[in-house]
Amino acid sequence: MSNTKYSKEHEWITVDGDIGTCGISNFAQEQLGDVVYVEMPEVGRNLDKDAEIGVVESVKAASELFTPVGGEVVEINDALTDAPETVNADAEGAGWMFKIRLSNASDLDGLMDQAAYTAFTEEAG
């Protein structure tokens, strides 16, 4: 059973202890098309839940990136600087964007599990 949660803005988070790994969902990368650039938050930056923290640009559009939880950015995926297409190839794996130390675990409560997110995207789609 995955402990991955999803936001209505199509970000995902997988939590291990108090660290969450975040990125955009597979559904989001499919909607965007070929990702050509990812702007990510700075390490050390403290963020509020749902804060706009960067941009994902594709050949079709640019989409804001939001954080599904509040906390401190502890790592970014530097590999995406040279290989943003990794987001298309493995959005919910190697295409992760940043890691955040959760300031409040209850931020996860409003997020969707995989089944709820799938239903949400089918309604949106």
C-alpha positions in Angstrom: 0.0 0.0 0.0 1.5 3.3 -1.1 1.7 6.1 1.4 1.6 8.6 -1.5 -1.0 11.4 -1.3 -2.2 13.8 -4.0 -3.4 17.4 -4.0 -6.1 18.9 -6.2 -3.2 20.8 -7.9 -1.8 17.5 -9.1 1.2 17.3 -6.8 2.1 14.2 -5.0 3.9 13.6 -1.7 5.4 10.4 -0.3 6.3 10.7 3.4 9.1 8.9 5.2 9.4 10.0 8.8 9.1 13.8 8.7 10.5 14.2 5.2 8.1 14.3 2.2 9.3 13.8 -1.4 7.2 15.8 -3.8 6.6 16.1 -7.5 3.8 16.4 -10.1 1.5 13.5 -10.8 1.7 11.3 -13.9 -1.7 12.8 -14.9 -0.2 16.3 -14.7 2.8 15.5 -16.9 0.5 13.9 -19.4 -1.6 17.1 -19.5 1.5 19.3 -19.9 3.2 17.3 -22.6 7.0 17.4 -23.0 8.6 19.1 -20.0 11.5 21.4 -21.0 12.2 23.2 -17.7 11.5 22.9 -14.0 12.0 25.8 -11.6 12.2 24.5 -8.0 12.3 26.2 -4.6 15.6 27.0 -2.8 16.9 24.5 -0.2 16.3 26.0 3.2 13.2 27.9 2.2 10.3 27.6 4.6 7.0 27.2 2.9 3.3 27.3 3.8 1.0 24.6 2.6 -0.3 25.3 -0.9 2.4 28.0 -1.5 3.5 28.5 -5.1 7.1 27.4 -5.2 8.1 27.1 -8.8 7.1 26.4 -12.4 7.0 23.4 -14.7 7.3 24.5 -18.3 6.5 22.3 -21.3 6.4 22.8 -25.0 2.6 23.5 -24.6 2.3 25.5 -21.4 3.7 26.6 -18.1 2.2 25.4 -14.9 2.8 26.7 -11.4 4.2 24.2 -8.9 2.7 24.2 -5.4 3.7 22.5 -2.2 1.1 20.1 -0.8 2.4 20.6 2.8 4.1 23.3 4.8 7.7 23.0 6.0 11.4 23.5 5.1 12.8 22.5 1.7 15.7 20.1 2.5 16.7 18.9 -1.0 15.9 19.5 -4.7 16.3 17.1 -7.6 19.3 18.8 -9.4 19.1 16.1 -12.1 16.0 17.8 -13.5 18.1 20.9 -14.4 19.9 18.9 -17.2 17.2 16.4 -17.8 13.7 17.9 -17.2 12.2 15.2 -19.5 12.7 12.8 -16.5 9.4 14.2 -15.3 7.7 12.8 -18.3 9.5 9.5 -18.1 8.9 8.9 -14.4 6.9 11.6 -12.8 6.2 9.8 -9.6 9.7 8.3 -9.3 13.0 9.7 -10.6 11.1 12.8 -11.7 10.6 14.0 -8.1 11.2 17.7 -7.6 11.9 18.5 -4.0 12.0 17.1 -0.4 10.4 19.0 2.5 10.6 18.5 6.2 7.0 18.7 7.3 6.2 21.3 9.9 2.7 19.9 10.5 1.8 16.3 9.7 -1.9 17.3 9.8 -1.3 19.0 6.4 -1.5 15.5 4.9 -5.1 15.1 6.1 -6.7 17.1 3.3 -4.9 15.2 0.6 -6.2 12.3 -1.5 -5.0 8.7 -1.6 -4.4 7.0 -5.0 -8.0 5.8 -5.4 -9.5 9.2 -4.6 -7.0 11.0 -6.9 -7.8 8.6 -9.8 -11.5 9.3 -9.4 -10.7 13.1 -9.2 -8.7 13.0 -12.4 -11.4 11.0 -14.2 -14.0 13.6 -13.2 -11.7 16.4 -14.4 -10.6 14.6 -17.6 
